[in-house]
Amino acid sequence: MTKEISRRDFIKIGSAAALGMTVLSGCTWNLQQATRMEMYAQAPEYTLPGEDFWFATTCRMCPAGCGAIVRVSNGRARKIEGNSDHPVSRGGLCARGQAGLQLLYHPDRLSQVLVRTGKRGQGQWGTTDWEQILARLAGIFQEVDPARVAILAGKLPHHHAELVTRFAEGLGAPAPLFYETQTSLDGRQVLQAAVQALFGEAALPVFDLGNAEVIFGFGADFLETWLSPVAYGKRYGDLRGRTLGRGVFVAFDPRLSMTAANADLWTPVPPGAEGLVALALGKILVDQGLGDPNAVADLAPFYAGVDVAAIAQQTGLEVGTLERFAHLFADAHRAVAIPGGELTGHTNGLEATQAVLALNYLMHPDGEQGGLFLSPAPPSRDLRLAPTASLADVQQLVERMAAGEVDALMVLDANPVYELPTGLGFVDALGKVANVITFATLPTETTALADIVLPTHTYLESWGYELVHPGAESLAVSAQQPVVQPLYDTRDPGDVLLALADRLGGKLARRLPWPNMVTFVQTRLTSLQLMEGNFQAEDADTFWVTWLQHGGWWSQDVAWKRPRLAEASSAALAVSPPAYAGEPETYPLHLLPVPSIPFGDGRHAGLPWLQETPDPMTTASWDTWIEVNPETARSLGIQAGDVVTVASPQGSIQAVAYEYPGIRPDVVAVPIGQGHQALGRWAKDRGANVLAILAPRVAANTGQWAWASTRVQLVKTGQRRPLPLLENNVGVDRVRESGRAPG
Amino acid sequence: MQRPLVRSPLLWLVGILVSSLAIVFTLSTVQGQASPAQAAETTPIPFSHQVHVEEVGVQCLFCHSQALRAPQASLPSLQTCMTCHAYITVDEKAQEQVQQLVQAYESQARVQWPDVYKQPDFVFFNHRAHLAKGVACQTCHGPVEQMGIVEKRVDMNMGFCLDCHRNQIQEHPEMPAVEKDRLLDCTTCHK
């Protein structure tokens, strides 16, 4: 007699069995009916299904020139990493470098040549093919008087800078201007000018952090965006990772930047007064006979007339504190003082930078390990560096444009309509230029006002090289090669210039005689074949292939140079107090625009990975905020989340208030990079562009934009907007609401 | 009187329905595409292996070129097809089909083919290893050269694979022990 099964049991067993079979069949249900295999129309080169290829190339997301490797499978770039052999990046790569994939595969990329059909700025475009546009461009350059041609480019990679310079030379046009906001934010020009003044040559200073014991950073965000953050980050890691002594890092900064947050001590000095602190420290070293005796003797006149007590008052630091810092610097076996970008953003930038560089020299005039060095010179004339322009140079160009002296303006890898301060009047001046020709990868605010828009390859689709500057210890010529076939009907700007030269003939064709980019790049490398580097090759072809394989050539010997004090450099240095734009009564707060790690100067706001990347200090993303000291906020009646109008004498923007204790009460900070009307769907109409409201004030002696010298006022709008934050403010809000918050 | 197992006929009905659905479900998914008619429906261009391999004499590796070098055998690109079809003439009855091909190539279309011999995701089959040992394509894929549109003739379940692996061990006693182990090791195919 079988055991009876009740209804309940039957249903349970039955459903369990059915469920079991369904679930188990799900394990083998491989969507056979639903899967399809897709064939290529044209198989990409270097594809092996299921296998990856790695290509070494150079990252171009900022001017640093880190070596990168890209994993490609089935003809698609999948991942970008740092090249561990590369002397600058040493296997590291920052967030922007990683996001290069999104630039390559951005859905809003320019894919065809566009020509304006309606009026400028109306957004009416027709398309054409390259043959026709090259014919039209050749026509323009034949008709227009070369003296009335202007070229505005960003901080181009070297292969492009070389070609653009030759293009201008061949045409007989004025030299191109290589300017982008990042060069102002880094202070490249000022650094070179300071090195020129002190050490007699226009090279960029490089700081051997890894072997130092004490670092004094003056407005230096070397871990974030300044000059070569991956390289400095690696070296900083060397310093901190040492077994015997992890070093001491003191940051003099008006704001607790991410770099300052890594310091052992953050000293909030008034903006623009960092140079004064450096001067006072140097004076103390000289007066008390600390430092290298020869250097002290050489530089004593430098510090004549420096009043330490006065500086103590101006900076809010006591004389005793300054003396302690001086002793800390002097007692270290190796100490390094870094003049950062923020230092150069004031009207006294050049003197301040000189004061900081002099501090280095006082301790170690012979350029020992752990000190100040100068970036190596290019190895040959084939690899010359292009001079970076200043805002004053751009101002001159704008004045020429406004006066109707420019008939053809070519813009490459730059977005002046977005990044120049509105007060400069670029947009109005543009209206006076007959032919505006732009090269771009994504639609920008500048291409919107152009006549011809030429779509370009991204760096992942093109050939090139970079003489990395500032470099690391070795002289490095980094390689760039395409990792995928170009996705659209785009061209390398270099190829366009070469094709134009071919059509126009004459002197231009002699200056640009190469048929294509590959040939051109190969000619630049011939001088390296005779030098001792990371590999040897017997002939040019082998050298070329090996150069690409390694991701570049770098010298085996240490190539950076020791600074030698120039004759005329010991004149007394006066670091004048910085001048600001805006009356203190109306505009009581200093505005510090902060180059954000994801966007830099705003060029990468179109990439969603970077939009998503939270700011290291505030954890905010996807918006523009203003960092206000909590005391200041309270006195103004501003709470976190309030939308405030930030008004300068130049204009105003709106930003969401964020209470940030890591900033002086008289300073507010706004990240640079949002507020675009172009750059694709993720950047459009988001946040605000702080660059627009900055005063176009320049330092008289360098022409450098004093981008940190604008004063502002804050006005509540009465609106509120939640800021996307990773940090959780629920507890903070609750405490505040309950009235138990202090103050 | 014994209580009936399930009093309500409705519950019987539900129980049978659910169980049979589950069985049909399982069977259908394991078997995959069974009928040539089904296959013909989902094939985008009526490519005939029989014509190309038996009549014309194209070798397997000419199109499925990565089989010797990569884990996956790869589909040819449209460009591969065009290496001949850009130039040759075909029978009248094939002209329309070739037109389909040419149009797809010129418009850079993404032609999608049914995945006849797809393994589940936890099976990592490597063509290179098998071709290197001289295993013919037909051994696993059936007499493809005789098929018009490819049908699934072989049920490539784990037993099918292991049978052959075991046979290799039996037929080749001189095989090194490490190779014998590898043939039967779970992680060889399941990583």
Interface residues (C-beta under 8 A of the other chain):
Chain A: E4 I5 R7 F10 I11 G14 S15 A17 A18 L19 M21 T22 L24 S25 C27 T28 W29 N30 Q32 Q33 T35 R36 M37 E38 M39 Y40 A41 Q42 A43 L48 P49 G50 E51
Chain B: Q2 R3 L5 V6 R7 S8 L11 G15 V18 S19 L21 A22 I23 F25 T26 T29 V30 G32 Q33 Q66 R69 A70 P71 Q72 A73 S74 L75 P76 S77 L78 Q79 T80 A104 Y105 Q108 A109 R110 V111 Q112 W113 P114 D115 K118 Q119 P120 D121
